[in-house]
Amino acid sequence: MNPASFAGSQNVNEILNNEIMNLPIQYRTIVTLYHLDEMNYSEIAEITKLPIGTVKSHLFRARKLLKNRLELKYTKEDLCQ
């Protein structure tokens, strides 16, 4: 990976992390557990004391909200460096 690509990927990671941190707490928690900690729905449900259906619903809504926020703030070129 060349330095420009590495810098671009670092920038995208920073953007994503910042946007995840700005999600509502219930969404941020589930996104973090699922995508960053690589837990499955059952594990997240056990930790959060939520039904699996609610975990799936929150994850779906969080991804949708994150996508919408990213599309409003950034161009595709910003995120695909």
KOLFI-909474 format. One record per atom (N, C-alpha, C, O): chain; atom name; x, y, z. Coordinates in Angstrom, 1 decimal. Layout:
REM KOLFI-909474
  unit  site      xx      yy      zz
     A    CA       X       Y       Z
...
This chain:
REM KOLFI-909474
  unit  site      xx      yy      zz
     A     N     0.9    -1.2     0.0
     A    CA     0.0     0.0     0.0
     A     C     0.9     1.2     0.0
     A     O     1.8     1.4     0.8
     A     N     0.6     2.1    -0.9
     A    CA     1.4     3.4    -1.0
     A     C     1.0     4.3     0.1
     A     O    -0.1     4.2     0.6
     A     N     1.8     5.3     0.4
     A    CA     1.5     6.2     1.5
     A     C     0.2     7.0     1.3
     A     O    -0.5     7.2     2.3
     A     N    -0.1     7.4     0.1
     A    CA    -1.3     8.1    -0.2
     A     C    -2.6     7.2     0.1
     A     O    -3.5     7.7     0.7
     A     N    -2.5     6.0    -0.3
     A    CA    -3.6     5.0     0.0
     A     C    -3.8     4.8     1.4
     A     O    -4.9     4.8     2.0
     A     N    -2.6     4.7     2.1
     A    CA    -2.7     4.5     3.6
     A     C    -3.3     5.7     4.3
     A     O    -4.2     5.5     5.1
     A     N    -2.9     6.8     3.9
     A    CA    -3.4     8.1     4.5
     A     C    -4.9     8.2     4.2
     A     O    -5.7     8.6     5.1
     A     N    -5.3     7.8     3.0
     A    CA    -6.7     7.8     2.6
     A     C    -7.6     6.9     3.5
     A     O    -8.7     7.2     3.9
     A     N    -7.0     5.7     3.7
     A    CA    -7.8     4.7     4.5
     A     C    -7.8     5.1     5.9
     A     O    -8.8     4.9     6.6
     A     N    -6.8     5.7     6.4
     A    CA    -6.8     6.3     7.8
     A     C    -7.9     7.3     7.9
     A     O    -8.6     7.4     8.9
     A     N    -8.0     8.2     6.9
     A    CA    -9.0     9.3     6.9
     A     C   -10.4     8.7     6.9
     A     O   -11.3     9.2     7.7
     A     N   -10.6     7.7     6.1
     A    CA   -12.0     7.0     6.1
     A     C   -12.3     6.4     7.4
     A     O   -13.4     6.5     7.9
     A     N   -11.3     5.7     8.0
     A    CA   -11.5     5.1     9.3
     A     C   -11.9     6.2    10.4
     A     O   -12.7     6.0    11.2
     A     N   -11.2     7.3    10.3
     A    CA   -11.4     8.4    11.2
     A     C   -12.8     8.9    11.0
     A     O   -13.6     9.2    12.0
     A     N   -13.2     9.1     9.8
     A    CA   -14.6     9.6     9.4
     A     C   -15.6     8.6    10.0
     A     O   -16.6     9.1    10.7
     A     N   -15.4     7.3     9.7
     A    CA   -16.4     6.3    10.2
     A     C   -16.5     6.3    11.7
     A     O   -17.6     6.3    12.3
     A     N   -15.3     6.3    12.4
     A    CA   -15.3     6.3    13.8
     A     C   -16.0     7.5    14.4
     A     O   -16.8     7.4    15.4
     A     N   -15.8     8.7    13.8
     A    CA   -16.4     9.9    14.3
     A     C   -18.0     9.8    14.1
     A     O   -18.7    10.2    15.0
     A     N   -18.4     9.3    13.0
     A    CA   -19.8     9.2    12.7
     A     C   -20.5     8.2    13.7
     A     O   -21.6     8.3    14.1
     A     N   -19.8     7.1    13.9
     A    CA   -20.3     6.0    14.8
     A     C   -20.4     6.6    16.2
     A     O   -21.4     6.4    16.9
     A     N   -19.5     7.4    16.6
     A    CA   -19.5     8.0    18.0
     A     C   -20.7     9.0    18.1
     A     O   -21.1     9.3    19.2
     A     N   -21.2     9.5    17.0
     A    CA   -22.3    10.5    17.0
     A     C   -23.6     9.8    16.9
     A     O   -24.7    10.5    16.9
     A     N   -23.7     8.5    16.8
     A    CA   -24.9     7.8    16.8
     A     C   -25.6     7.8    18.2
     A     O   -24.9     8.0    19.2
     A     N   -26.9     7.7    18.2
     A    CA   -27.5     7.5    19.6
     A     C   -26.9     6.3    20.3
     A     O   -26.5     5.3    19.7
     A     N   -26.9     6.4    21.6
     A    CA   -26.1     5.4    22.4
     A     C   -26.6     4.0    22.1
     A     O   -25.7     3.1    22.0
     A     N   -27.9     3.7    22.0
     A    CA   -28.3     2.3    21.8
     A     C   -27.8     1.8    20.4
     A     O   -27.5     0.6    20.3
     A     N   -27.8     2.7    19.4
     A    CA   -27.3     2.2    18.1
     A     C   -25.7     2.1    18.1
     A     O   -25.2     1.2    17.6
     A     N   -25.1     3.1    18.7
     A    CA   -23.6     3.1    18.8
     A     C   -23.1     1.8    19.5
     A     O   -22.2     1.2    19.1
     A     N   -23.8     1.4    20.6
     A    CA   -23.4     0.2    21.3
     A     C   -23.5    -1.0    20.5
     A     O   -22.5    -1.8    20.4
     A     N   -24.6    -1.2    19.8
     A    CA   -24.8    -2.4    19.0
     A     C   -23.9    -2.4    17.8
     A     O   -23.3    -3.4    17.4
     A     N   -23.7    -1.3    17.1
     A    CA   -22.7    -1.2    16.0
     A     C   -21.3    -1.5    16.4
     A     O   -20.6    -2.3    15.8
     A     N   -20.9    -1.0    17.6
     A    CA   -19.6    -1.3    18.1
     A     C   -19.4    -2.8    18.4
     A     O   -18.4    -3.4    18.1
     A     N   -20.4    -3.3    19.1
     A    CA   -20.3    -4.7    19.5
     A     C   -20.3    -5.6    18.2
     A     O   -19.5    -6.6    18.2
     A     N   -21.1    -5.3    17.3
     A    CA   -21.2    -6.2    16.1
     A     C   -20.0    -6.0    15.1
     A     O   -19.4    -7.0    14.8
     A     N   -19.7    -4.8    14.8
     A    CA   -18.7    -4.6    13.7
     A     C   -17.3    -4.5    14.3
     A     O   -16.4    -5.0    13.6
     A     N   -17.1    -3.9    15.4
     A    CA   -15.7    -3.7    15.9
     A     C   -15.3    -4.8    16.8
     A     O   -14.2    -5.3    16.7
     A     N   -16.2    -5.3    17.7
     A    CA   -15.9    -6.4    18.6
     A     C   -16.3    -7.8    18.0
     A     O   -16.0    -8.8    18.6
     A     N   -16.9    -7.8    16.8
     A    CA   -17.2    -9.0    16.0
     A     C   -18.1   -10.0    16.8
     A     O   -17.8   -11.2    16.8
     A     N   -19.0    -9.5    17.6
     A    CA   -20.0   -10.3    18.3
     A     C   -21.2   -10.6    17.4
     A     O   -21.5    -9.9    16.5
     A     N   -21.8   -11.8    17.7
     A    CA   -23.0   -12.1    17.0
     A     C   -24.2   -11.6    17.7
     A     O   -24.1   -11.1    18.8
     A     N   -25.4   -11.8    17.0
     A    CA   -26.6   -11.2    17.6
     A     C   -26.9   -11.8    19.0
     A     O   -27.3   -11.1    19.9
     A     N   -26.7   -13.1    19.2
     A    CA   -27.0   -13.7    20.5
     A     C   -26.1   -13.1    21.6
     A     O   -26.6   -12.8    22.7
     A     N   -24.9   -12.9    21.3
     A    CA   -23.9   -12.3    22.3
     A     C   -24.3   -10.9    22.6
     A     O   -24.3   -10.5    23.8
     A     N   -24.7   -10.2    21.6
     A    CA   -25.1    -8.8    21.8
     A     C   -26.4    -8.7    22.7
     A     O   -26.6    -7.9    23.6
     A     N   -27.3    -9.6    22.3
     A    CA   -28.6    -9.7    23.0
     A     C   -28.4   -10.0    24.5
     A     O   -29.0    -9.4    25.4
     A     N   -27.5   -10.9    24.8
     A    CA   -27.1   -11.3    26.2
     A     C   -26.5   -10.1    26.9
     A     O   -26.9    -9.9    28.1
     A     N   -25.6    -9.4    26.3
     A    CA   -24.9    -8.3    26.9
     A     C   -25.8    -7.1    27.2
     A     O   -25.8    -6.5    28.3
     A     N   -26.7    -6.8    26.2
     A    CA   -27.5    -5.6    26.3
     A     C   -28.9    -5.9    27.0
     A     O   -29.6    -5.0    27.3
     A     N   -29.2    -7.2    27.2
     A    CA   -30.4    -7.6    27.7
     A     C   -31.6    -7.2    26.8
     A     O   -32.7    -7.0    27.3
     A     N   -31.4    -7.2    25.5
     A    CA   -32.4    -6.9    24.5
     A     C   -32.8    -8.2    23.8
     A     O   -31.9    -9.1    23.6
     A     N   -34.0    -8.3    23.3
     A    CA   -34.3    -9.5    22.4
     A     C   -33.5    -9.4    21.1
     A     O   -33.1    -8.3    20.7
     A     N   -33.2   -10.6    20.5
     A    CA   -32.5   -10.6    19.3
     A     C   -33.1    -9.8    18.2
     A     O   -32.4    -9.1    17.5
     A     N   -34.4    -9.8    18.1
     A    CA   -35.1    -9.0    17.1
     A     C   -34.9    -7.5    17.3
     A     O   -34.7    -6.8    16.3
     A     N   -34.8    -7.1    18.5
     A    CA   -34.5    -5.6    18.8
     A     C   -33.0    -5.3    18.4
     A     O   -32.8    -4.3    17.9
     A     N   -32.1    -6.2    18.7
     A    CA   -30.7    -6.1    18.3
     A     C   -30.6    -5.9    16.8
     A     O   -30.0    -5.0    16.3
     A     N   -31.3    -6.8    16.0
     A    CA   -31.3    -6.7    14.6
     A     C   -31.9    -5.4    14.1
     A     O   -31.3    -4.8    13.2
     A     N   -33.0    -5.0    14.7
     A    CA   -33.7    -3.8    14.3
     A     C   -32.8    -2.6    14.6
     A     O   -32.7    -1.7    13.7
     A     N   -32.2    -2.5    15.7
     A    CA   -31.3    -1.4    16.1
     A     C   -30.1    -1.4    15.1
     A     O   -29.7    -0.3    14.7
     A     N   -29.5    -2.5    14.8
     A    CA   -28.4    -2.6    13.9
     A     C   -28.8    -2.1    12.5
     A     O   -28.0    -1.3    11.9
     A     N   -29.9    -2.5    12.0
     A    CA   -30.4    -2.1    10.7
     A     C   -30.6    -0.5    10.7
     A     O   -30.2     0.1     9.8
     A     N   -31.3     0.0    11.7
     A    CA   -31.5     1.4    11.8
     A     C   -30.2     2.2    12.0
     A     O   -30.1     3.3    11.4
     A     N   -29.3     1.7    12.7
     A    CA   -28.0     2.4    12.9
     A     C   -27.3     2.5    11.6
     A     O   -26.7     3.5    11.3
     A     N   -27.2     1.4    10.8
     A    CA   -26.5     1.4     9.6
     A     C   -27.2     2.4     8.6
     A     O   -26.5     3.1     7.9
     A     N   -28.5     2.4     8.6
     A    CA   -29.2     3.3     7.7
     A     C   -28.9     4.8     8.1
     A     O   -28.7     5.6     7.2
     A     N   -29.0     5.1     9.4
     A    CA   -28.7     6.4     9.9
     A     C   -27.2     6.8     9.5
     A     O   -27.0     7.9     9.1
     A     N   -26.3     5.9     9.7
     A    CA   -24.9     6.1     9.4
     A     C   -24.7     6.4     7.9
     A     O   -24.0     7.3     7.5
     A     N   -25.4     5.6     7.1
     A    CA   -25.3     5.8     5.7
     A     C   -25.8     7.1     5.2
     A     O   -25.2     7.8     4.5
     A     N   -27.0     7.5     5.8
     A    CA   -27.6     8.8     5.4
     A     C   -26.7     9.9     5.9
     A     O   -26.5    10.9     5.1
     A     N   -26.1     9.9     7.1
     A    CA   -25.2    10.9     7.5
     A     C   -24.0    11.0     6.7
     A     O   -23.6    12.1     6.3
     A     N   -23.4     9.9     6.3
     A    CA   -22.2     9.9     5.4
     A     C   -22.5    10.5     4.1
     A     O   -21.8    11.3     3.5
     A     N   -23.7    10.1     3.5
     A    CA   -24.1    10.6     2.2
     A     C   -24.3    12.2     2.2
     A     O   -24.0    12.8     1.2
     A     N   -24.8    12.7     3.3
     A    CA   -25.1    14.1     3.4
     A     C   -23.8    14.9     3.6
     A     O   -23.7    16.0     3.1
     A     N   -22.8    14.4     4.3
     A    CA   -21.6    15.1     4.6
     A     C   -20.4    14.9     3.7
     A     O   -19.6    15.8     3.6
     A     N   -20.4    13.8     3.0
     A    CA   -19.2    13.4     2.2
     A     C   -19.6    13.0     0.8
     A     O   -20.7    12.5     0.6
     A     N   -18.6    13.2    -0.1
     A    CA   -18.8    12.7    -1.5
     A     C   -18.3    11.3    -1.5
     A     O   -17.5    10.8    -0.6
     A     N   -18.6    10.6    -2.5
     A    CA   -18.2     9.2    -2.7
     A     C   -16.6     9.2    -2.8
     A     O   -16.0     8.3    -2.3
     A     N   -16.1    10.2    -3.4
     A    CA   -14.6    10.3    -3.6
     A     C   -13.9    10.4    -2.2
     A     O   -12.8     9.9    -2.0
     A     N   -14.6    11.2    -1.3
     A    CA   -14.0    11.3     0.1
     A     C   -13.9    10.0     0.8
     A     O   -12.9     9.8     1.5
     A     N   -14.8     9.1     0.5
     A    CA   -14.9     7.8     1.2
     A     C   -14.2     6.7     0.5
     A     O   -13.9     5.7     1.1
     A     N   -13.9     6.9    -0.7
     A    CA   -13.3     5.8    -1.5
     A     C   -11.9     6.1    -2.0
     A     O   -11.5     5.8    -3.1
     A     N   -11.1     6.6    -1.1
     A    CA    -9.7     7.0    -1.4
     A     C    -8.8     5.8    -1.2
     A     O    -7.6     5.9    -1.5
